[in-house]
Amino acid sequence: MVDKTERNMAPEKTKMPEQPPEERRRNFAEASLGYSETDALSEARRCLNCKHKPCAAGCPVNVRIPEFIEKIAEGDFAAAYNIIKTTNALPAVCGRVCPQENQCEKFCVRAKNGESVGIGRLERFAADWAAASGYSSHIDDNNEEPRKNASPSGRGLKAAVIGSGPAGLTCAGDLAAAGVSVTVFEAFHTAGGVLQYGIPEFRLPKAIVDKEINALKASGVEISLNTIIGRTLTLDDLRQEGFRAVFIGTGAGLPSFMGIEGEQLLGVYSANEYLTRVNLMKCYNPDYDTPIYKSRAAAVVGGGNVAMDAARCALRLGAERVYIVYRRGMGEIPARAEEIHHAREEGVIFKTLCAPVKILGDENGRVSAIECIEMELGEPDASGRARPVPKEGSGFVLELDTVIMAIGSSPNPLLKRTAEGLQTDRRGCIVTDEHGAASLPGVWAGGDAVSGAATVINAMGAGKTAARAIIKYLETSS
Amino acid sequence: MYKITRKRYLNPSVALMKVEAPLVARAAKPGQFIVFRVDDLGERVPLTIADAEPASGEITIIFQIIGLSTRLLSEKNEGEFILDIAGPLGQPTETAGAKRVCVVGGGVGCAIAYPQAKALHSAGVYVDMLAGFRNKDIVILETEMRGQSDNLYITTDDGSYGEKGFVTAKLQSLIEGGAGYDLIIAIGPVIMMKLLCGIAKKAGIRAIVSLNPIMIDGTGMCGCCRVTVGGRTRFACVDGPDFDGHLVDFDELSRRNSVYREQEAAAMEKHVCRLTGRETANG
């Protein structure tokens, strides 16, 4: 036990070392550098190790938070990492991209009088420490026993996972750990889903994603790239090939546009396209063949994390001015506080309570400006948030050459089109029960494909829930 | 990795390749396409599937060397590998009910038009094929097209082979001559498809075009390939690539296809400058 006298009662989190904003706004290296051992020890000692663990209840995958933090405080980083790995297959990812302020950290007792414990930062520290020191957990994800080296196919149970994003990877990892033979089918040429194509290098280095995927492969998970379920193979094909259970984790990849004039002009991107060109296709690296628009000034429409990512990418690709155009106010903006803070520091200009009306083009069909109108907040709408109402006569024009639409995305209908009987709601989200079971026998689903665009950690939670149900199904129905 | 089992040039800038891609070959239907990535640093580029042989697990692709990616692809030889092939993508061509069809191909578009003609012809539909080229030297697939049509008409811009003139004038004269088509399928340069659809529309004949906008994923994820059809935004990768030719905004498509023209030219120049090819460049 850590002596109480050693507790760190500082009201604020130990500062996260970062690249200075003026430097990082022009490079793709990671913006937050991560805690040193000293930082981590100091921050871990801010944890009161509460008996009732309110933080853990706020975590969708139930990371044993106070326990791992106590191990960090004791300097036993390996033990801390092992504890995290018992419930979370991707700690290096979650430590970086989880919205902790709405989950574990929201319930931290320290937050009642100051800032919460930096739980995400400590999780990242433990994962990065393990990676840097070559330490690998020999703990089974579910029962803390050393991982069984039994061949996964030894039990004759076979499951398919569609999509290699956070939901699919988590589900596959848990299935493999239970001795199920798992194949993950991925439409792209690289596994990782949104972790690869969506979240930029400066927030989540791809080497970390690759490492997590390699660990999964080492545990026996097969990954079949360039395989589009619904096109290359159908659900029926999978059944015929002996996959008795299927998990659908195909995400929410269908981009939305506003339907305003000028969206077909050259220089208008969906955030999906822009981020894919940057993150997956690496257009920022001159060795790659991927082209991108050389923006001088860009507007990103929307206020979520995807909008912040796109804006910060545009800066790094050389844009002199980058705007966030968001129709509600800073109080309503859905992006994480940390992302907004980072974007601001890097020089992104926030135009809140503004909505685009029309995109203007030049004689060559290229974007030349965006016309916006100011908004004010009215009565709450169906979502419970104040409805933005245009202010008459408040129109103004921003001159720029690039517009990126980051106003949300919905589940991709490709699989559903060839899967008769797969029930979806009116937004295209797959309908499931509380265990993730879909309307077809032997089919489960989870993550953004079910919830609509949400978070990495919620997708992981859904992958875990479905894995439990699939294991039970395979064991009882064989 | 997808092995190239056959490669030959149909003319100096158009190559045909057979590639081992068994799952794609098994599922492919006429009108569908693949996305390829030639190597680790490559772009994702869509190409129509010209033919598929489920028994041997091979697909045929025919492409014009037009930019860096097709150039790099053309530099691969038999026995070598293409890093990534994903497919089949897009909706198969829908020609139900057609009885007398004119399939028109322009240049390398004939490579995509030909399998359409073949599918219709083998289903017992009356098929005229109309193939246009700039000159005699770049005529491709003549024997194949002749074998899969009731009549094959070839035009060249300079009259060095077949009839002198454009496919548009030839289609006009065939319609006026009472050919009685109930469907025109047009595949080739955007301007050619636009003009052909204009002629078909005046004559009251249904028209299908196969579009080839810039794409990344080919599964509906990026929206890069969006086209305006009948005033609505459609994604060519999942809603197409075939569309009602009377509804497509061709001018917009033409503009959108030019978005990276300068960068593409620069990339090509950089590549050609490297005498020993890409290995050196990756260093």
Boltz contact constraints between the chains, C-beta under 6 A:
constraints:
  - contact:
      token1: [A, 187]
      token2: [B, 219]
      max_distance: 6.0
  - contact:
      token1: [A, 189]
      token2: [B, 37]
      max_distance: 6.0
  - contact:
      token1: [A, 189]
      token2: [B, 84]
      max_distance: 6.0
  - contact:
      token1: [A, 226]
      token2: [B, 84]
      max_distance: 6.0
  - contact:
      token1: [A, 226]
      token2: [B, 86]
      max_distance: 6.0
  - contact:
      token1: [A, 228]
      token2: [B, 219]
      max_distance: 6.0
  - contact:
      token1: [A, 231]
      token2: [B, 88]
      max_distance: 6.0
  - contact:
      token1: [A, 231]
      token2: [B, 89]
      max_distance: 6.0
  - contact:
      token1: [A, 232]
      token2: [B, 23]
      max_distance: 6.0
  - contact:
      token1: [A, 253]
      token2: [B, 221]
      max_distance: 6.0
  - contact:
      token1: [A, 254]
      token2: [B, 220]
      max_distance: 6.0
  - contact:
      token1: [A, 255]
      token2: [B, 223]
      max_distance: 6.0
  - contact:
      token1: [A, 264]
      token2: [B, 252]
      max_distance: 6.0
  - contact:
      token1: [A, 266]
      token2: [B, 259]
      max_distance: 6.0
  - contact:
      token1: [A, 270]
      token2: [B, 223]
      max_distance: 6.0
  - contact:
      token1: [A, 272]
      token2: [B, 221]
      max_distance: 6.0
  - contact:
      token1: [A, 272]
      token2: [B, 222]
      max_distance: 6.0
  - contact:
      token1: [A, 273]
      token2: [B, 222]
      max_distance: 6.0
  - contact:
      token1: [A, 273]
      token2: [B, 223]
      max_distance: 6.0
  - contact:
      token1: [A, 273]
      token2: [B, 224]
      max_distance: 6.0
  - contact:
      token1: [A, 276]
      token2: [B, 216]
      max_distance: 6.0
  - contact:
      token1: [A, 276]
      token2: [B, 222]
      max_distance: 6.0
  - contact:
      token1: [A, 287]
      token2: [B, 41]
      max_distance: 6.0
  - contact:
      token1: [A, 288]
      token2: [B, 41]
      max_distance: 6.0
  - contact:
      token1: [A, 289]
      token2: [B, 41]
      max_distance: 6.0
  - contact:
      token1: [A, 289]
      token2: [B, 42]
      max_distance: 6.0
  - contact:
      token1: [A, 289]
      token2: [B, 43]
      max_distance: 6.0
  - contact:
      token1: [A, 289]
      token2: [B, 68]
      max_distance: 6.0
  - contact:
      token1: [A, 290]
      token2: [B, 43]
      max_distance: 6.0
  - contact:
      token1: [A, 291]
      token2: [B, 260]
      max_distance: 6.0
  - contact:
      token1: [A, 291]
      token2: [B, 263]
      max_distance: 6.0
  - contact:
      token1: [A, 365]
      token2: [B, 255]
      max_distance: 6.0
  - contact:
      token1: [A, 412]
      token2: [B, 220]
      max_distance: 6.0
  - contact:
      token1: [A, 414]
      token2: [B, 219]
      max_distance: 6.0
  - contact:
      token1: [A, 414]
      token2: [B, 220]
      max_distance: 6.0
